[in-house]
Amino acid sequence: MKKLMIIGFLMLITLTLSSCVENDKYVKRDVDPVEMTLAEVSEFDGLDGMDAYIVVNGVIYDVTSAENWENGTHNGVVAGTDATEAITNAPHGEGVLDDLTVIGTIVEEQSGLLMLTLEELSVYNGSNGMDAYIAYNGDIYDVTNVSAWNGGEHHGYEAGQDVTNIIGDSPHGVSVIDNLTKVGEVIE
């Protein structure tokens, strides 16, 4: 009888522990929260190897590894969009968000310009289908279609960085900035 009680107790512990281990449908990651515009989030649509993000009530969630979010879609909701209405009205409600990794929050675009930190700017390096941007004196410029920045690279320098300290020493100097389209500003 004692053996049966011990075996039963061990089985109960095993079942309890197994239900606690990796019962999440989602893989959570520790990330430093970022601020992004809705336009920036739209690039994270879960296609072509990109992560899949959704926005709910101004908070950006990662649904890349979430169950039922295959290829960046779930029941007609597309990743890279503001899914507040869809999630709020879904049968599961907003409780499903508790298991997702928070990427950051939405910030408004000011004057139609992107507002990026230098870390966020680094994503725009011209590779993997991303646009190529550079920063100069706090402003962000698009060099995506500039032939001298083919593939996001120019004379050993990669797009996605601040070129303020290096452009003055280049043969062409800062005058080339006047020919670029300003797309944003660097924020802290």
N, C-alpha and C positions, 0 to 999 in steps of 0.2 A: 504494500500500500504506500509505503514511504517512497519507494522508487517511482511509482506512478505519479505521486504528487510532485516529485522533483522533475520528472520528465514533462509533466503538464506545465509546471512553472517555467521551465526552460523554453518550452514551445511558446508560451505566452510572451516571454521576454523577446524571443526571436521574432515573433509576429509584430510586436510593438516596435522594435527597432527597425525592422524592414519597412514598415509603413512610414517611418520618419526619414529614411534615407532616400534621397533623390526622388521624392514624391512630387516635386515641382515639375510642372510642364515646361517651365522656362529655365534658361540658363542665365543666371544673374552675373553681372560683371561689376567690379568696382571701377567707376569712372568719375573723373572730375567734371562736375556740371559745367556746361557751356551755354552761351547765349547764341541763338541763331534766329534768323528771320525765317518766315514761312517759305520764302523763295529758296533759302539754303536747305531747309528740310525737304523740299520737293525733290532734291537730288538723291535722297535716300529712299528710293522706291522699291528696293529689294531685287532689282533687275541687274543683269550684267555684273554680278559679283558685289554690288553695293549692299550695304546694310539696309534694313527696312525700319523706318521711324514713323511714328504717328504722333499727332499733337492732340491732347485732350485738355481743355481748360487752360491753355497756355503752357502746359508741361509737355516736354518731348519724351516719348517712350520708345525703347528699342523692342521691336517685335520680330527681329531677324530670326531668332531661334524659337519663337513662340509657336506652340501647337496651333494648327489651323491657319497659319499665315504663309502658305506656300506661294512662292514667287511674288511676295509682297501684296497679296490680296487675301481678304477674309470676308466672306458673305457680302461681296460687292464693295467693301471698303478697301481703298487703295492706299498702300503705304506712301509716305511722302506728302500726306495731306492732313488737314485738320479734321480729325474724326470725332470731335466732341459730340455732335448730334447723334451720330451712328452708335457710339459707345453708350451714351446716356440712354438712348431708346432701345438698346439691345436687351434681350432677355437676361443676360448675365450682368448687365449694368456696369458701373464703374469699378466694382469690386475686383474684376479681372485685372485691373491695372496694378493691384498690390503686388503681383508676382513679376512685374516687368521692371527692367532696369531703367531708371530715369537718366536720360542723357543731359537734359538741361531745360531751359525755358525759352520761350519765344520773346524776341524783342522786335519792336516795330522798325520798319525801314524809315529812315529820315530822309526826306527829299528824294525818295526813290533810290537812295544810295545804300549799299551794303555797309554794315557796321561790324567789323571783324577784329578780333584780337590777332596778334601775330601768330599765335598757335593755330587759330582757325584759318588764317591766311595760308598756312603751310599746306593745307589740303589742295589749294588751287595751284598745283605745280605743273599742270599740263599733261599729266599722265593718267592712264586709265579712263580716258574720256572726260576728264575734268578740264575746266577752263584754266588758263594760265594768267595769274595776276601777280603784280609786284607792288610793293609799297615804296613811296618816296615822300619824305617830309610829312608823314602822317596821312597821306592820301594813297588810295589804292587805284591802280591802273590796269586795264585789260591789255595783255599782250598775246592773247590767244591766236589771233590771226596776223600777228606781226611776223613777217618772214625771218627777221633776225632772231626771233625766239622760237624757232621751229622745234616742236615737241616740248616746249617749256624750258628750253636750255639756250643760253646765249653766252658764248665764249667761256664755258666752264661754270657759269652761274645758273642755278635753277630758279624757275619762277616759284612763287609761293613764299617769298621772303622780302625783307626790307632791303632795298638797294641804296639807301640814302648815303651810306658811308663809302660805297664803291663806285657809284656812277660818276662822281666828280673826277675820279682818276682815269676814267675811260677816255679813249681817243675822241669820241663824239661829245662827251660832256653831258650836262643836264638838258641841253636844248632838245634832245629827243623826247623828253617828257611832254613837251608842248604838242606833240603829234599823237599822243595816246589818249584814249578815252578814260576819263575818271569814272570809276564804278563804285567807289566807296571810301570809307575813312577807317583808320586804325583806331581801335578803342583799347583801353587798358583792361 
